[in-house]
C-alpha cells in the first residue's frame, strides 16, 4: 500500500478514500462511509462505486426499516453535493458543461474500443501482481469468511448452549458477522469486473488493497481459534506459533520485495533528481548553445524508449537562473523509438483557465501514433536513456556515442528479460546478484 498510496493516480486517491469509507462503515458511521465513497467514485475513479457495496447492502437489505430512507437521503445529499461541485469546477476550467466521471464511463464501458487498445493481459497478470504485493496475505483472504463464520457461531453458541452450534438463517443472528461477508463480496465483485476486462494494469487493483488488508487480518486472527476448536484446545500454542510464523514470512517477503523494487527500479527517479542537481551547477548553462538562444529559454530534455518511466513533470526544474540572471525551464520532448502508440501531449503555455479550455490538436482515441509528438534528437540538450544489449536503428546505444553525449548521471537498472523472474521480484542476499542482470540508466548531456 505504500507504493499505491503515493502514486499520483485516480486509483490511488480512490484507495485512500475507500480506506476511510471502510473504517466508517465498520464503525457504523453511515454518513461518512457514504460521503467518502461518493467522493472516491465521482472525484477519483467512477468504478470505485462498487466498493460502496457493503454499506449499501447493510442499509438497504439488512436493516431497511431503520436505514433505507437514511441511505437514500445520504446518497442523494453526498452524491448531489459532489456532482454539483464537480460540474461547477470542471465547467469553469473546460469552458463548457462537463461531468468528467460520466465521460470516463462512456469511453471505457460503452465505446467499442476503450479497454482493448493497450495493456491487454490474461488473468495471470493480476494473480502475479497480487502475490508479489501481498504474498501470504492474499492467500489468506479466501479463508476470511469461513473462518470468521466458524468463530462467530462458536462464540455465540458457547455463550448460550454449552458449545452446541445451532444455525439460524436470520439477519438478526448473523448481523455482527455480515460486515466481513459484505467486504468480501465487494472484494470479489471488484475482481470479477476487472479480471474479465482485457485491459489490465496493476493500478486497477489499488482500491481493493484496504479490503485485502482487513480480510487477511480477520483470517490471521481466526486461525488459532479455528485450529484449537477442530484439533483440540491443547494445540492452541501450536496455532499461535503458526500465526507468528506466517506473520514473520509476510514481513520477510514484504521487506524482500521492497528491497528488490528499490535496488532494481529506483534509477529513473534518481536520474531525474540528478538532473535537478546538475542544472543548479552555475557552469552547466554557461555554454555556447545556451548563450546563442536569444528567443528561447527552454532546456530540451528528451526521452525515447524510456518515455513510460518518466516519473512526473514535477521532476523537471523551472526557473533555473544562469550566471547572466536569465531564467530557464526544462521541457520534456519525445524522440522516435520502437513504440508506435499515442504519446502524451502537454498543456499549452498560458494562464488558467485559457489553457484548459483549448481543445488540443493531433489527438485520437484509438491509440494511433501521432508523428507531431516527436522532435529531432538534434535539438535535445539532455537525453534520458537505458543502455541495454538490445540495440535497433530507432533505439541505438546513445551512451556509446561519446563524441555527442557525455553521461552526467548514471544508475543501474534491472534488465527484466535477462534476469530470473523470482529473484528479480524478491531480493535474496547472496543469491539475487548471480541471477539478475543490470543495464545502465543514463542522464546524457550533449557535448
N, C-alpha and C positions, 0 to 999 in steps of 0.2 A: 504493500500500500504506500510505501514511501516514494517509490518511483511514480506510481499512478497519481498520487495526490499533488505532486509538484509540477506535473506536466500541464502546459497551458492549453488545455483541450476542453471542449464541452463535456466529454465523458468524465473527465476529472472533476469538473465542477459538480456534475450530477452525482458522482460518487460521494463527494463531501456532503452535499445536501441530503443524500439518501442516508448517510450515517446519522445525521441529526434527526431525520424523519423516523428512522428505525428506533432510535433511543426514545423519542417522544411517544411512539406507538407502544413500546414496552411499558412506558410509564403512564399509559392511558391519557396522555395529553393529546387529545384528538385534534384540537385546533392547530397546534404546532406541527404535528405529523402531516396534516393535510396542507398546511402552508408551505412547508419545506418540499413536499412532493410537487406541489404546483409550481414553485419557483424552479425546482430541478428540471421539470419537464418543459416548461414554457421558456424559461430564460436559458437553460442549459441545453438539454437534449430531449426532444419530444418523446422518444422511445422509453425514457426513464419513467414515464407514467405507469408502465407495467409494474414498477416497484411499489406503487401505491396499493397493490392488491391486498396486502394484509389488513390495512386499516379499512379498506372498502368492505372486505368480507366480514370483518369484526362488527362494523357498524350497520351494514345493510342486511347481513344474513344471520349472524349470531344474535345480535341484540336490536332487531329492527324497531321494536316498540319504543325503546328508550332512545335509540341513537340514529334511526333512519332520517328523521327530519333534521336532526343536528348535522348529520353528514351532508345532506343536500345544502343546507344553509352555509356551512363552512366551505364546501366545494365551490359553490357559486360565488361566495364572498372572496375567497382566496384566488380562485381562478380568474374571476372577473377583474379584480384589482390588478392582478399581474398582467393580464391581457391589455387592459387599458393603458397601464404604464408602458408596456412594450410597444403598442401601436403608436403612442404619442412620441416616444423617443426614437423608434425606428423610422417613423414617417418624417420626423424632423430631419434626420440625417440622410434619408434616401430621397426626400423631396416629393414623395407620393405615399399614399396609404399602403402600409405594408404590415403583414403579420408573419414574421420570419419563421416561426415553427411550422406554420401551415405550408410554406414553400418547401421546407425540408421534407415533410411527409409526402407531399405531392410528387417531389422528384424521386425520392428513394423508394416509395411504395407503389405509386400509381403510374410512374413512367415505365416504358418498356426496356430501358437501358440503364437505369440508375445503379443497381447493385451488381451489374455484370461486366463492367468495363475494365476493372483492375482489381488487384488483390483477391483474385479467385483462388480459394484453397478448399481442401476437403476437411472433414470434421476432425481429423487427427491434428490439424493445426491448433485448434483450441484445446484439445486434450493435452498436447505437449506444453502449451503455454500455462495451462492451469497447474500442471505438475511442476514445471520449472519455478513458478512463482509461489506455490503453496505446498508443494511436496506432501508431507504427511497429512496436513490439514485437509486437503481436497479429498483424500482417500476416506477420511472420517465423515465427511459431510453426508453421504447417503445413510449413515447409521444414526444420524442425529434424531430423526423422527421415531424409528422403532425403539431406540434406547430410551429416549425421553418418555415415550408412551409406557414402556415397561416400568420404568422408575415411578412414573406418575401413578399408575394403577396400584403398584405395590405399596407405595407410601399411603395412598388413600385407604387401601384395604387393611393395612397394619393398624390404622387408627380406628377402624370400625369393627372388623370381624375376624380378628386374630389371624392375619396372614391369608385369609381366603381372598381370592381375586375376582370379585364379581364384576362383570362388564355391564355398563349402562350406556346404551346408544342414545344419549341425550346431550344437547348442548350444555345443559346445566352441569352435568357430570364432568364433561371434558373442557369446560370453559377456560380453565387456567392452563390447560395443555395446548389449546388451539393456536396461540401465537407462534409456537415452534412450527406447527404444521403449516400455518399460513406463510410464514417466512420461507419455508422450504418450497411451498407452491410458487411463490414469487421467484425464487432461485430457478426452479425447474422451468417455469414459463419463459424466463429470460433465455435459458439455454435452448429451449425448443425453438424460439423465434430466431436466435442468431446462429444456431448450428445449422439451420436449414437455409440460411441465406448464402448465396455463392461468394459474396464479398466478405472476407474475414480479416479482421485486424485485432491485435492484442488489446488495443484501447477500447474495443467494443465490450470487453469483459470488465472494465474498470468499475462500472456502477454496482456490480454484484459482489465486489470484494468485501464490503462490510457484512453482507449476508454469509459469505463463506467463513469469515472470522467468527461470527456468532454461532453458526451451526456446528463448526468444528469445536468450539468451546463447550457447547452443550454435550456433544459426543464424548469429549475428554472427561467432563465432569461425571458422566453417567457410567463410564467403564467400570470403576471399582464396585459400584452398586449392582450393576448387571452381573458382573463376574462373580461376586460373592453370593448373589442370590441363586445363580444357576449352579455353581460349583461348591457352595458351602461357605459359611462365614469364616472358616479357617483360612480361606485363600485371599482374604481381604488385603493382607500385606503384599501378596504377590501382585494383585491388580493395581495397588497403589504404586508399586515399583514399576509396573508396566506403563502406567501413565507418565511417571517421571522419565522413563527411558524414551517413550515416544516424544515427549516434550524436548528432551535432550537431542534426539535425532532431528526434530524440526528446527531447533535453534542452530545446530551444526550445519544442516543443509542450507538454511537461510543465510547464515554467515558465509558459507562457501559460495553460494550464488551471488551474494552482494560483492564479495571479493573478486569473483570472476568478471562480473559486469564492470567493475571499476578498472581492473587490470587490463581487460581486453578491449573495452569500448569507450574509455574516457577521452581518447585523443581528440575528437572533433571539438569538444568544449575547451580542452586545454589549448588547442591551436588557435581558436578564435579569442581566447583570453590573451594568448601571446600576441595576437595582432594588436589588441588594445595597448599592451605594454610596449610593443615595438614602436607604435606611432607616437608615443609620448617622448621618445628619444629625440632631442632637438635636431640632430643631424639627419634624421630619417627623411624629412621633407625638404632638406637643403640640397636638392638635386636638380639638374638642368631640366629634366622632363616636367617637374612641377613648376619651376620658375617660368617656363615658357608658356604656361597655360593662363592666358590673360582672361579668357571668357569662361573658365570652368574652375570650380573649386571642389571637384569630385575626385576621390581616390577610388579607382575601379578594382574591386575585389571580385575575382571570378571563381566559379565552381563549374566543373564538368560532370563527371560521373558521380561526384560526391554531393550533388545538389540535395539529395533527400536526407543527408545527415547534417545539413545546415541547421544549427540549433535554434536561432531566433535572430531577428533584426536588432534585438537589444544588445547583441554582441558586436554590432557594427558601431564604431565610435563616431561621434559627430562633434563639431565644434573644436576640432584639433587645431591648435594655433602653432604656426611655424615661426621661425626667427624674425620674420618681417611683420608679424602680427596678423597675418592672413589666416582666416578660418577655413578648415577643410572638413568635408563629410565623406565617410566611406559609403560606397554604394555597391550593392550586390548585383553581379551580372552573370549570365549563363553563357557558357560556350558549348558547342555541339559535342555530344557524346553518343554512345550507342543507344541511349534512352530515346524513345520515339513517341512519347506521350505529351500531354499538355502540361507545361510548366507554369508555376505561379506568376502572376503579374502584380507588381507593386502599385500602390495607390499613386495617383499623380501628385506632383508637388502643388502646394497651395494651402489656403486656410480652410478650416472646417466651417460650415458643412459643405462647402463647394466641392471638395474632392470626393466626398462620399456620395454626392448627388450625380456625379458624372457617370454615364453608362460606359464601361470600359470597352474598348475595341479589341478586335482579334481574340475573341473568346468563343468557346463552344462547349456543349455539354456532352460531347461524345468522346472525350479524352483524345482528340486528334491533335497531332503535333502542330504547333504554331511557330513557323520559322522566324517570326518577328521577335521572338523571345531571345534570340541568340545575338551575341556580339562576336566580333573577331578577337581571337586571342591576342592580337597585336595591341589592343588598347588596354589590356589588363596590366595593372600595376602589381597586383598580388594574385596568386593562384593557389587555391587550396586543393590538394590532390593526394590520393593514396597511391603509394608506389607498390605495385604488385607485379608478379611474373606474367600476368595476362595483359599483353600489350596488343593493341589494334591500331588501325590507322586513325580512328576517331578518338582513341584513348591511348595516346603514346605515353612513354615514360618521361614526363616533363622534368623530373628531378635529374635525369641524365643529361639534359640539355644545359650543361654548365656554362656555356657561352651566352645563354639567355637568362637563366634563372639561378638564384642562389637560395638555399634553404636557410631561413632565419629562425624557424621554429620547427622542431621535428619530435614526433612521439610515435611510439609503437602502437600498432592497431592489429587486432586479430584478423587473420585471413581464414574465414569460416570454411571455405571449400577445401582448404589444405589442413584442417585440424580435425581431431577425433571428436565426434559430436558430444559425448558425455563429458569429457574433460574440458571442452571449450565452454560448457554450460556451468560446470561447477569447478571451483579451484580446489585441487588436492595437492598439498605440499609434497614435493619430491617426485610427483608423478606427472602433473599437468604440463610442465615445461617441455618434457620429452615428446608429448603427443600433440602439441599445437604449434602453429607457425604464425609469426607476425610479419606484417609489412610495415612500412614507414609512412606515417601521416605527416605531410609537409605543409608549411606555410612558405610558399616560394615568392621571392621578391624579384622583380625584373632588374637586371643589372644595368 
